Amino acid sequence: IAPKGQVEARIAEAVERLAVEVPELSRDALRLLVAERMSQGHSLEDVPSAALRMVSRGLDALRAAEAAEMRTIYQQVWAPVPEGERERLAGLMNEIKAGRPVRAEDVLALRTAVQTGVLALPEDQRSRLQELSGRAVRKALLLP
């Protein structure tokens, strides 16, 4: 068993490394997700897809107004993606949400679209998305 300081350092290093890949989550929400993955003995390599799954699962547990606000922000994230690709990526998102395996290149395409869209948001909307996504992750972690 690693001493507490070493575990915290590993979590902090992972959060720093993953924050660029998962801009829809605040560092606090990402820290929670990383710590949960580590406590379960899971690899951190799938944190970007786990973030998608957890936010999607937790979205249903948010208050209706928060979920609607989050969907509105995500419409802006997805707006630049061509319709055919958006539909393909939505199908992949459904597979991830259901916990089914998705090819690495498809996860990368999905993560790239989300990352690009989130980073293009105005700062206030990105911060709000991070806040709502953090709530969704916390809710998802409480689900069976």
N, C-alpha and C positions, 0 to 999 in steps of 0.2 A: 504494500500500500504506500502510495506516494504521500509525502508530507503535504499538508494543506497549502503551504506557500508554493510548492512545485506544481500542484494541480491548478491553482489560481494563475500561475505564470503560463501554463500550457493553454488554459482557457483564453487568457488575454492575448497570447500570440495568435491563436486560432481566430479570434474575433478580428484582430487587425488584418490578418491575411484574407479573411472571408468578407470583410465589410465592403470591399470593392466589387465583389461578385454578387453580393446580395444587398443592393442599395435600398430596397424597399423596407428593410428592417433597421430599426435604430440599433446602436451598439448594445444597449441594454437587452433588447429582445433577442439579438443575435447571441449575446452571452448566455441567456437563458436556454436557447436552443442548443448551443454548443455544449453547455454543462449537462443538459439532459441526454444528449447523444453520448457523451463521454461516460456518464453514470450508467448507461445501459450497455457500455462496452462496444458501441457502434463506431465505425470509422467516421471521420469527419469529412471524407471525400464526398459524401452524398448530402452534406448540409445544404448546398444550394437547391437541390431538388426537394429535400425535406422542408426547407423554408416555404417553397411553393405549396407543398402538400398541407403543411400546418396552417398557413394563412388561409388557404382555400377551405379546409375543414373548420377552422375557427370562425370564418366569415358567417356561417350559419348560426353561430352562437352569439354574435353581436346584436345589439339593439337594432331594430329595423332602420332607424334613421342613420346610424353609423354604417350599417351594411350598404345602404343606398348611397351614402356619401363616398364610401370606398369604391363602389362600382362606378360611380361618376368619374372619380380620379383615374381608375383603371381604363375607362373608355379613352381618356387622353393618352394613356400609356400605349394602348393598342392602336390608336388612330393612324399612325404612320405606316403600320404594317399592311401590305396588300391583302385584300379580302380572302383570297384563296389560301395564303399562308396563315392568316389569322385563324381561319377555320381549322386548318391542319394543326396549328399549335393549340387551339382550344381542345381538340380531340386528345392531344398528348397530355394536356393539363388534366383532363378527366381521368386519363389512365393513371397519372401520378397521384391524383386525389384518392383514387380507389386503391392505391398501393400496388398496382400492377407494374411489372418491369417495363422500362422504356429504354430504348437504345441510347447510349452515351451521346451520340451525335445529335439525336433529337432533343435530349435534355439541354445540350449546349445551345442549340438553336432557340429553344424556349427561353433559357436563361439570358441569352444575348438580347433577344427582343425585349424582355422585361427590363434588363439592365439599361439598355439604350433608352427605352421609353421613360423609365423612372428618372434617369439622370437628365433628361430633357425637360422635366417638369420644373415650373418655377419653384424656388426654394420653399415658399410657404406651403405649397401643395405637396411637395416631397416630404416635408416635416409632418404634415397631417397624415399622409399615407403611412409613414413610419410609425406614427402614434397608433393609428388604427390597426396596422398590421401587427404591431406588438401586442395589442389587446387580443387580436385574433389568435396569435401564437399561444398566448397564455391560456385562452379558452380551450384551444385544441389540446394543449398538454393535460387538461383536466378531463378530456373525453376518454371513454374506454377504447 
